[in-house]
Amino acid sequence: MARVEVKPNVLQWAVKRTGNFDMLKSKFPKLNEWINNESQPTLKQLEKFAKATAIPLGYFFLPNPPEEKLNIPHYRTIKDEFATQPSPNLLETVQTMERRQQWMRDYLIQLGNEPLNYVGSADLSDDPKLVAQDIRRTLGLKDGWASKQGTWQEALRNLIKKIEDIGIIVVINGVVGNNTHRKLDVDEFRGFVLIDDYAPLIFVNGADGKAAQMFTLAHELAHIWYGASAAFDLTNLQPADIKIEHVCNKAAAEFLVPEDELLDMWQQVSRYEDCFKQIARNFKVSEIVAARRALDLKLITKDEFFKFYQACYIERRYQENQDTSGGNFYATQHLRIGRRFAEAVIRATKEGTILYREAYQLTGLYGKTFSKFAEYLDPGRKL
């Protein structure tokens, strides 16, 4: 049986990239022999290994490992080796979003759309409070808008719609594409934003709690105003030690929990044990965001904040989360693909601007599934 020569350093890179040697060893008993150049895999074995490691087969024929890196900065609160070595899941997700964004940009230019004037409209020297006010004004959100929403889920849905309505693509997904076996790691990144003056794109890690997603969304909105692409983890809701992250965090906090409104409310609720719950309920954010905002405004100490964080956040993060892999499949795609982007692809397909094959590749939905999704978004009109 023919064997395929694979360089040991490429195999070592693949194992390290995957980060699960034991799993690979159980599936490929001769893995150590391949790495030590004592034997070589067959083509069939190599194809299975490529699939198990989520690495393109062609990479294994290279003399040296390829240099893989994100095209955007990855700001992490705690520096570690992963800051320069993004996971395969993050890499693939960013690359997929970049392809979608490029298609959307070209499509909008062909339609004669003008660039979005708010992208990059803010400067790092601008007061984050004023930037937050401009974001709310652009979205058409009045003071106290969140308190009028019944639940934080409703507030999140309405905020997403407002963001999409001004021309921003919003995607929320907790897995790579539709592969539920490849979950995105919240500890690696909570979200990322891709700046473009025609088709800015926000990606929120859907594996995070829904209330926590609200802050990520606001943080990414601020990035669009400052015109800076990035991925970030926001561990403990703390930004990486770089100016753009600090100003985005401040703008996001002011956008969600305006200083003046919180100071007024604090006088009424600070004496109660559940004060953060009351604040969170009013502004439709997580209790951690409420506590963090109180810390920023020096209403509580750092010790008080971290004590509260340790007591409740880890427990509540997953309780708040509603897995988007369940429920109505087509409603899930609405989030995983993004309404604005999906509607554009479907419209282009109906008009004959693009072939079905391209539409399938762009959305990750094929055949009847794509047609049913199109009908879900636009009931009564079939492809």
C-alpha positions in Angstrom: 0.0 0.0 0.0 1.4 3.4 -1.1 2.6 5.7 1.7 2.7 9.5 1.8 5.8 11.3 3.0 4.9 13.9 5.6 7.6 16.0 7.3 7.7 15.3 11.0 7.7 19.1 11.8 4.5 19.5 9.9 2.9 16.6 11.9 4.2 18.1 15.2 2.7 21.5 14.2 -0.7 19.8 13.4 -0.7 18.1 16.8 0.2 21.3 18.7 -2.4 23.3 16.7 -5.1 20.9 17.6 -4.1 20.8 21.2 -5.4 17.3 21.9 -2.6 14.8 21.5 -4.5 12.0 23.5 -7.5 12.2 21.2 -5.3 12.1 18.1 -3.3 9.2 19.5 -6.4 7.2 20.2 -7.6 7.6 16.6 -4.2 7.2 15.0 -2.2 4.6 17.0 0.9 5.0 14.8 1.0 8.8 15.3 4.3 8.7 17.3 5.9 6.6 14.5 4.9 9.1 11.9 6.2 12.0 14.0 9.5 10.1 14.6 9.8 9.3 10.9 9.7 5.6 11.6 6.7 5.0 9.3 4.5 7.0 7.0 0.7 7.2 6.8 -1.3 6.1 3.8 -3.2 8.7 1.8 -6.5 7.5 3.3 -5.0 7.8 6.8 -3.7 11.2 6.0 -7.1 12.3 4.8 -8.7 11.2 8.0 -5.9 12.9 10.0 -6.5 16.1 8.1 -10.2 15.9 8.9 -9.6 15.2 12.6 -7.2 18.2 12.9 -9.4 20.5 10.8 -6.4 21.2 8.5 -6.5 21.3 4.7 -5.0 18.2 3.3 -2.6 20.2 1.1 -0.8 21.6 4.1 0.6 18.1 4.9 2.6 18.1 1.6 4.5 21.3 2.6 8.2 21.1 3.6 7.5 23.3 6.7 4.4 24.3 8.7 2.5 27.2 7.2 2.5 30.5 9.2 -1.1 31.0 10.3 -2.2 34.2 11.8 -5.3 36.4 12.0 -5.6 39.3 9.7 -6.9 41.4 12.7 -5.4 42.1 16.1 -6.3 39.7 18.9 -6.4 41.6 22.1 -6.4 39.4 25.2 -6.7 40.5 28.8 -4.2 37.9 30.0 -1.2 37.4 27.7 -0.3 33.8 26.8 0.9 31.7 23.9 -2.6 31.7 22.3 -2.3 35.4 21.8 -0.1 34.6 18.8 -1.5 31.1 18.1 -5.2 31.4 17.4 -7.2 28.2 17.4 -8.3 26.5 14.2 -11.9 27.4 15.1 -11.2 31.1 15.5 -9.1 31.2 12.3 -11.8 29.4 10.2 -14.6 31.6 11.6 -12.7 34.8 10.9 -11.8 33.7 7.4 -15.4 32.8 6.7 -16.7 36.1 7.9 -14.0 37.9 5.8 -15.2 36.2 2.6 -18.8 37.1 3.4 -17.9 40.7 4.1 -16.0 41.0 0.8 -18.9 39.7 -1.1 -21.3 42.0 0.7 -19.0 45.0 0.0 -18.8 44.2 -3.7 -22.6 43.7 -3.9 -23.4 47.0 -2.2 -21.0 48.9 -4.4 -22.6 47.4 -7.5 -25.9 48.6 -6.2 -24.5 52.1 -6.0 -24.6 52.4 -2.2 -22.6 55.1 -0.5 -20.0 54.4 2.3 -21.3 54.5 5.9 -20.3 57.8 7.4 -20.1 56.6 11.0 -17.4 54.0 10.4 -14.2 55.4 11.8 -15.9 58.7 12.7 -14.5 58.7 16.2 -10.9 59.5 17.3 -9.1 57.9 20.3 -8.9 61.4 21.8 -12.7 61.8 21.8 -14.6 61.5 25.0 -16.0 57.9 25.1 -19.2 59.3 26.7 -19.8 61.5 23.6 -19.0 58.5 21.3 -21.6 56.4 23.2 -24.2 59.1 22.8 -23.5 59.3 19.0 -23.9 55.6 18.7 -27.3 55.7 20.5 -28.4 58.7 18.3 -27.3 56.9 15.1 -29.2 53.8 16.1 -32.3 55.8 17.0 -32.3 54.7 20.7 -33.7 57.2 23.2 -32.6 57.6 26.8 -33.9 54.7 28.9 -34.7 52.5 25.9 -33.6 49.3 27.6 -35.8 49.8 30.7 -38.8 49.7 28.3 -37.9 46.2 27.1 -39.6 43.3 28.8 -36.6 41.1 29.1 -32.9 41.3 28.2 -33.5 38.7 25.4 -36.0 41.2 23.9 -33.6 44.0 24.4 -30.8 42.1 22.7 -33.0 41.2 19.7 -34.2 44.8 19.3 -30.6 46.1 19.6 -29.4 43.6 16.9 -32.2 44.8 14.6 -31.3 48.4 15.1 -27.7 47.7 14.3 -28.5 45.7 11.2 -30.9 48.5 10.0 -28.0 51.0 9.8 -26.0 48.7 7.6 -24.0 46.5 9.9 -23.8 42.7 9.5 -24.4 40.9 12.9 -23.6 37.3 13.3 -24.1 35.3 16.6 -22.8 31.7 16.6 -21.3 29.4 19.2 -19.8 26.9 16.8 -17.9 26.8 13.5 -20.5 27.2 10.8 -23.1 24.5 11.7 -20.7 22.0 13.1 -21.9 21.5 16.7 -18.8 19.4 17.4 -16.6 22.4 16.9 -17.6 24.8 19.7 -16.1 28.3 19.9 -14.2 28.9 23.2 -15.4 32.0 25.1 -12.1 32.0 27.0 -10.3 32.6 23.7 -12.6 35.3 22.3 -16.0 36.8 23.0 -16.3 38.4 19.7 -14.6 40.2 16.9 -15.3 43.0 14.5 -14.2 43.5 10.8 -14.2 47.1 9.8 -15.3 48.1 6.3 -16.9 51.4 5.2 -19.6 49.6 3.2 -20.2 46.3 5.2 -18.8 46.4 8.7 -19.3 43.0 10.4 -19.8 42.1 14.1 -19.4 38.5 15.3 -20.5 37.6 18.8 -19.5 34.3 20.3 -22.9 32.6 20.9 -21.3 30.2 23.4 -21.4 33.1 25.9 -24.4 34.0 28.1 -27.0 36.0 26.3 -26.9 38.9 28.8 -23.1 38.9 28.5 -23.4 39.1 24.7 -25.0 42.5 25.1 -21.7 44.0 26.3 -19.7 42.3 23.6 -22.1 43.7 21.0 -21.7 47.2 22.5 -17.9 46.9 22.6 -17.8 45.9 19.0 -20.1 48.8 18.0 -17.5 51.1 19.6 -14.8 49.5 17.5 -16.8 50.4 14.4 -17.0 54.0 15.4 -13.3 54.1 16.1 -12.6 52.2 12.8 -10.5 49.4 14.3 -10.9 45.7 13.5 -10.1 43.3 16.4 -10.8 40.1 18.2 -11.0 40.2 22.0 -11.7 38.1 25.1 -12.6 40.7 27.8 -11.7 38.4 30.7 -13.5 39.7 33.8 -14.9 42.4 31.5 -11.4 43.9 31.6 -9.9 45.0 28.3 -6.4 44.3 27.1 -3.8 46.8 28.1 -4.0 48.9 24.9 -5.7 52.3 24.4 -8.2 51.2 21.7 -9.6 48.5 24.0 -9.9 50.8 27.0 -11.8 53.5 25.0 -14.1 50.9 23.4 -14.9 49.4 26.8 -15.7 52.9 28.2 -17.9 53.7 25.3 -19.6 50.4 25.5 -20.3 50.8 29.2 -21.7 54.3 28.7 -23.8 53.1 25.8 -25.4 50.3 27.9 -25.4 51.9 31.3 -25.3 55.7 31.0 -23.4 57.4 33.9 -26.1 59.9 34.7 -28.9 57.3 34.8 -26.9 54.9 36.9 -25.9 57.6 39.5 -29.6 58.5 39.9 -30.6 54.8 40.3 -27.7 54.1 42.7 -29.1 56.4 45.3 -32.3 54.2 45.4 -30.8 50.7 45.2 -27.3 50.8 46.7 -28.6 49.8 50.2 -30.2 46.5 48.9 -28.3 43.2 48.6 -29.7 42.7 45.1 -28.7 46.1 43.9 -26.8 44.7 40.9 -29.8 42.6 39.9 -32.0 45.7 40.0 -29.6 47.6 37.9 -29.2 44.7 35.4 -32.9 44.4 35.1 -33.3 48.1 34.4 -30.6 48.3 31.8 -31.0 44.8 30.4 -27.4 43.8 31.0 -25.8 41.0 33.0 -25.3 41.6 36.7 -21.6 41.5 36.1 -21.8 44.4 33.7 -23.9 46.3 36.3 -21.2 45.6 38.9 -18.4 46.5 36.5 -20.1 49.8 35.7 -20.4 50.6 39.4 -16.7 49.9 39.8 -15.8 52.2 36.8 -17.8 55.0 38.5 -16.1 54.3 41.8 -19.3 53.4 43.5 -17.7 50.1 44.7 -14.1 48.9 45.3 -12.2 46.5 43.2 -12.3 44.0 46.0 -16.1 44.2 46.2 -16.3 43.8 42.4 -14.1 40.7 42.2 -15.8 39.1 45.2 -19.2 39.5 43.5 -17.7 38.3 40.2 -16.3 35.1 41.7 -19.5 34.4 43.6 -21.9 34.5 40.7 -20.4 34.9 37.2 -19.1 31.4 36.4 -22.3 29.9 37.6 -24.6 32.3 35.8 -22.8 32.5 32.5 -24.1 29.2 31.2 -27.4 29.4 33.0 -28.1 32.6 31.0 -27.1 30.9 27.8 -29.7 29.4 25.6 -28.0 27.1 23.1 -28.7 28.3 19.6 -28.0 24.8 18.3 -31.5 23.8 19.4 -35.0 25.0 18.6 -36.0 26.1 15.1 -33.1 25.3 12.7 -34.0 28.2 10.4 -34.3 30.7 13.3 -30.8 29.5 14.3 -29.5 30.3 10.8 -31.0 33.7 11.1 -28.4 34.4 13.8 -25.5 32.2 12.5 -25.5 33.8 9.0 -26.9 37.2 9.9 -30.1 38.6 8.6 -28.7 41.5 6.6 -26.2 39.3 4.8 -28.6 36.4 4.3 -31.2 38.7 2.8 -28.7 40.2 0.4 -27.5 36.8 -0.8 -31.1 35.6 -1.3 -32.0 38.7 -3.2 -29.0 38.4 -5.4 -29.9 34.8 -6.1 -33.5 35.7 -7.0 -32.2 38.4 -9.3 -29.8 36.0 -11.0 -26.8 38.1 -10.0 -25.1 35.0 -8.5 -25.5 31.3 -9.1 -27.1 29.0 -6.5 -23.7 27.3 -6.1 -22.1 30.6 -4.9 -25.1 31.3 -2.6 -24.7 27.8 -1.1 -21.0 28.4 -0.5 -21.6 31.9 1.0 -24.3 30.7 3.5 -23.2 27.1 4.2 -26.7 26.0 3.3 -27.3 23.7 0.3 -30.2 22.7 -1.9 -33.6 22.5 -0.3 -32.2 23.8 3.0 -31.2 27.0 1.4 -34.6 27.4 -0.3 -36.5 26.7 2.9 -34.3 29.2 4.8 -35.0 31.8 2.1 -38.8 31.2 2.5 -38.4 31.5 6.3 -36.9 35.0 5.9 -39.5 36.0 3.3 -42.6 33.9 3.8 -44.7 33.4 0.7 -41.9 33.9 -1.8 -40.1 30.8 -2.9 -36.9 30.5 -4.8 
